[in-house]
Amino acid sequence: MAVAGPRLRHIFELPRLNFHSRKQQRYSLQSGSNFHMLTGGDDTSLDNSPFYYDIAVFKMATSLVKNLPFSPSVTGALLYALTRAPDQYRKPLLQRLSQYLSPKNIARAIQTLKWLVALGLARNAHVFLSDIAQNNFRLRSERHRYVWETEIAVVTGAGSGFGALMSKGLAEKSIKVIAVDIKDELPLDLQAINNIHYYKCDITNRQSVMNMAEWIHQEHGEVSILINNAGVCYEHSILDASEKALNNLYGVNIISHYYTLQAFLPNMIKNKKGHVVATASMASFLSPPGLVPYCNTKAAVLSLHDGLLAEMRVMYKCPEVKFSIVHPTFADTPMVQPFKNELNAAKAFVLDPQVVSDAVVKQILSGKGRQIIVGGGTGWLAGIRAWPHWISQAILRSGDNKVKLAEVGQERTGG
């Protein structure tokens, strides 16, 4: 994976709604426009720390407290206790509260609880409807149809970064993984896992992909999980983008998806069983200067995801096959490593890639499809195109004076 001239800072300077350290990373699952903020992964350096479990408990408690105001089971119980409970419970509670609050403030608290109950119920309804909408309005997941010990997953770009972690995560669930990459061999830690098998393939070559699919079918069986994860990134302006860079960028980041889908999706349709995951990016939603070609490919991945959902529903009548797409922000992977110093200098949020991998593996195991936002506080950018232009453009232009022009012709290999 190549990265050229790590000098771009525009996207890093956009406002972030949540600021948290690597020890407080989060990910969110998008249901419509709603983002459920969940606790993510820790810095691996904490694993042997005597304070590790204290930190984990603290994070769980923090997450719980933040969600309590919008939990109807909590706010509804409080409202019932203050207004509808039997007198032997309600009156002592009101008497105790009157020691600290005036009658007027108690009335305000009750009114606030009513609003919180209503908002919580509305949010839950929104989450539920968005979830089933992304699964063709089917209430039941397909999880019951999978026997994980017999399933086969193909993961592209498995030699490092997200792909390596996803391969490990699936293998830990007893799923047989066909790890695909352009490298000569997998890292030693992946080679040591018995149910991970390596296949070297240039996924930008359609015939190579078809040959790989035939080999997998003969040697291992039918694929039920496909993760299109491989990706490359170049930093250059539109006018300076070379033919070689553009061909490689589009070949790996989007055209290869068509080849792998053509190779593996027909059997999923035939069996009415399967899950396809695409690794996109927060770059699917905006195109900062210097990264436009890369952002174009990630927007295309999102468009392909939407098109797959429509074609599967209309043309193939196969709602049983699920599709998920993940949009991470910058993560500490080999592709980002060459310009990590720029990210740190810009105080950009850099994800632990394990958070992204865990979210994807969890989604596959759920038997449901979903759009997953792993934005590190920038998830709100996913809906920025729906905002009035005078607001969205003002936000995007706020970083213009901090752009450093991309250096051209200094490509670096990221991994």
N, C-alpha and C positions, 0 to 999 in steps of 0.2 A: 504494500500500500504506500503510495508516494504522496508526499506533501511538499509543496514548493513554497519557499520564502515565507516563513512564519512571521508576518508583520501585520496581520490584520487584527484590529481591536474593536471594530464598530459594533458587532453583535454582542461583544462582551460588556459594553458600556450601557446597554439598555437597562431600564429599571427592572429590579427584581422584587417581587412582592414579599418573598420570604427570604430571610438571611439566616443560614445555618452553616456550621462547620461540617467537616467531613464526618465528625462523630455524631452528627445529627441529620444525616441524609434521609431523604424521603422519596417515595415515588407515588404517583397518582394514577388511578385507572379512570380513563375518561368514559363517562356515560352521558352522551349528548354533550352538553356544555358544563356538566358538573365534574369536579375533580375531588376524589376521595383522598385525602392526605393520610398516608399510612407510613408507619415507621419503616425505614429502609435499613441498609447494611451498615455495619460499623467498619472503621478502619481496622484492617487485619492486625495492625500492630497492637491492638487492644486485647487480642485473644488470650495472651498469657498474663495480662495485667490483673493484679489482685482486686482492682476496682471495676473489672469488666462487667460483672453481674450487677453491681450497684448502678452502673451506667445504663445497662439494659433495662433494669427495673425503673429507673428514673425516666427513660425514654417512653416506656410503656405507660407510666403514670401520666406523663405530659400529654401523650397522644389521647389518653382516656379523658383527661380533664378538658382538652380542647374540643372534644366531640360531645361532651355531656350537654351543653346548652341546646344542641340540635337533636338530642335523643328523646323522642316522644315517650319512651318508657320511663325516663327519669323526670322530665318536665311534667308529663301527664300525671305521674304518681304524686309529685309535689302539689300540682294544682288540685288534684282530688283530695289530698290530705287537708288542704286549706279551705276548700269550698264544699265538698260533698261527703267527706268522711263522717262516720257516726260522731255524735257530740262528745262521747267520752274520749275520743282521740283528737277531734278537731279543736275543741275549746282549749284544752291544755296547751296545744301547739300554738294557737293564736295568743294565748296569755304569755307564753314564753317569748314569742316574737315581739309582743308589745313592750317588753322590757328594753328592747333595743331599737324598735322602730315606732314611729308615730302611726296612727290609724291611716293617715293619708299615704304614707310610704308603703304600708302593708297593702293597701288597695292598688298602688302602682305596681308592686311586686306581683300581685295576682294578675293584673292586666298584662304585665310583661310575660308571665308564664303562659298566658293564653296565646300570645303571639308566637312564643317559642314552640309551643305544641303545634300550632298551625303550620309554622315554617318547617318544623321537623317532619310532620306528616307529608307536606308538599314535597320536601326533599326526598323522602323515602319513596313516594310515588314516582317521582321523576327518575330516580335511580332504577327502580323496578321496570318502568316502561322503557327506558333507554337500553337496559340490559336485554330485554326480550326483543326490542326492535333490532338490535345488532345481531340477533340470532333468528331472524325471520319470524318474529313474534311466536316463537316456540317456547313454551314454559319449561319444558324438560331439557336438561343438557344431554349430551351424547356420551357422558362419562361411563355410563353403565355398559356401553358397547366395547370398551377397550379393556384388553388384558395386557397390562403394561409389559409383562415378561415376554410377550410374543410380538410386540409392536416394533417397527423399524422406523427410525428417524434419519433423514438426510439433513446435514447441517453444512452449508457452504461457508467459506471463510473460517474454517474451524481450527486453523493453525495458531491462532492467537486471539486476544481480545474477547469480545462478546461470544464469538463462535466457540472458542475453547471452553469458556465457562458454561455456555449452554450445553455443550457436549457432555461435560462432566455432570452437570445437573440432571440431564436426562438419564445418563448412565447410572447415576445413583438411585434412580427410580426403576432400575432393572430394564430400561428400554435399550434395545440394540441401536447403536449410533454409527452411521456411516459418515465419518468426518471427511469433508472435501476441501481441498486447498490446492494452490499452485506450487507449494513448496515440495521439496524432495521427500520430506518425512515430517511426521508430527513431533512436537516436543516430547521429551522423555516421560514427563508426568502423564501425558495422554496415552503414550504407548503402553504404559504400565496398567491401564484399565482394560480388563478382558473384553468387555462388551463394546469397546470403541474400535472400529475398523477404519483404516485409512484408504482413501482413493485419491490419487493425484489427478487433477483434471483442470483444463483450461475452460472455465465455464462460459467464456465468450465465444467458444466454438461450438456450434449446435451439434455437429456430428460427434464431438467428444462427449457432450452431455448425453446424447442418445446411447452411445457405447457404454457409458457409465451406468445408465439406467438398466440396460440389458444385463450387464455384469451383476449388478445388485440383485436383479430379479432372479437370475440363475443361481447365484451363490447364497443369497440370504432370504429372498422372498419379496413380497409386495410392501411397498413403502406406504405408511399411513400418516407420517408426519414429515413435513418439508419446511425447513427454516432457511429462507433466502436472506442470508446475513452478510455475505461478502460485500466489501465496499472499498473504494479508494477515494482519496481527496487530493485535489490540487488547489493551490491558491494562486490565482492570477486574474487579471481583468478580462473582460469580454474580448477586447480587441487583441490582447496578447495571448489568448489561448491557442496553443498549437494544435495541429491536426492530430498528432499522436496522442496528446493528452486528452483531447475531446473523445477520440475513438475509444481509448482505454476507460475513461470515466463513464461514458454512457454504456459501453460494453459490459463492464463489471456491475455497475450500480443499477441498471434497469433492463437492458436487453437480455442479460443472463437469466433474469426472472422469467421471461417468456420461454426460454429454452427449458428451464427446469420444470416449469408448469406444464409445458407440452409433453415432457417426459414422464411426469409422475401423476399429474392430475387426472388423466383418463381412468386409471385404475381406481382412484378414490371415488370418482363418479360412478363407476361400475359397481363398486362395493358399497356405495352410499355411506362412506366412512372416511374421514381424513381431517387433517388440520394443517393449514398453510399459514406460516408466520413470515412476515416481511419486516426487516429492520430498516426503518426510515430514519428520521431525525427531526429535531425541532426546526431544522432548515427546510422542512416541507412547507412551512407556513410563511416564511419571509426570505428575501434574497439580499443580504448585505453586500456592499461593494467588495470585490475581490474573491467572493465565493459563489458568484452567480451560477456558473456551470454546475458546480456540485449541488447547489440548492435546486436547480432545475431537475436533476436526476431524482432527488428525494421527493420533490413535488410529484414527479411522475410515478414514483413508487406508491404514493398515497392515491393518485388517480387510478392506478392499476388495481389497488385494493378495492376501491369503490366499484370499479368495473367488474371485478371478479364476483363480488356479492350480487350485482345485478344480473350478470350472465348466468350464474349458478341458479338463481331464482327463476329467471324467465326462460332461458334456453335449455337448461339441463334438468330443471325441476328436482334439484338435489339440495334441499336446505340442510341435509345432514352433514355435509362437508362444511367445516368451520374455517373462518379466516380471521386472523389477528394481525395487527400492525403496531409496532412499538416506535415511539418518538423520543429517543433520549437526547438530552443536551450533551455538552462535552463531557466525556468520560475518560478516565485514566487508562487508555488503551494505547497500543503501539502506534496507531494512526494519529493520535493526538500528541504523542510524546515529543515529536520534533518542535512543536510550538507551545509546549507546556509552560515555558518561562514567560511567554507573552500572556498566557491565560492568568498565570499567577500575578504578573505585574498589573493586569487589568482587574485583579480581584474577582475574576470570573469563578462561578461555581463549577467545580469539576467533580463529576459523579464517581463513586466507586462502581466499576463495571459489574460487580457482583449483584448490585441492586437491580440492574437491568436484566441480567440473566435470571435472577430469582423471579422477577415479575413475569418473564416469558414462560419459564417452566411451570409456574403456578397456573398461568392461564391455560396452557396445554392440558394440564392435569384436570382442570375444571370441566373440560368437555364443552366449553363455550368459546365463541369468538368475541373479540373486543378490540377497540382502539385504546392503546395504553400510552399515556403521557408520563414520561419520566423527566420532568422539566427542572427540578431543583429550584423551584420558585419562579420559573419563567413559563410555566404551563399556560398562563393566561394569553400568551402569544398565539396559541392555537386558534383563538377566535378573533384575532385582530382584524382580519379582512371583513368581518361583519360590522365593525365599528364605523361610525361616520368618518369620512376621509380626513376631516379637519382634526380629529383626535388621533387617528392612527398615524397620519403623516407627521404630526407634531411629535409624537413619541419616537418614531423612526428617525426623524431628522435631528433629534436631540443628541445623537451620537456622531453626527457628521464631522464636527470639528475635532474628533478624536481618532478619525480614521488615519491609519498609516498605510500608504500605498504599498500594494503587494510587490515584492521583488519577483522578477520573472527569470526563469531559467536556472533556478537553484533547487531542483527537485531532490527530495530526500526520501529514502525508504523508511517507512514506518513499521511494517510488519503485518 
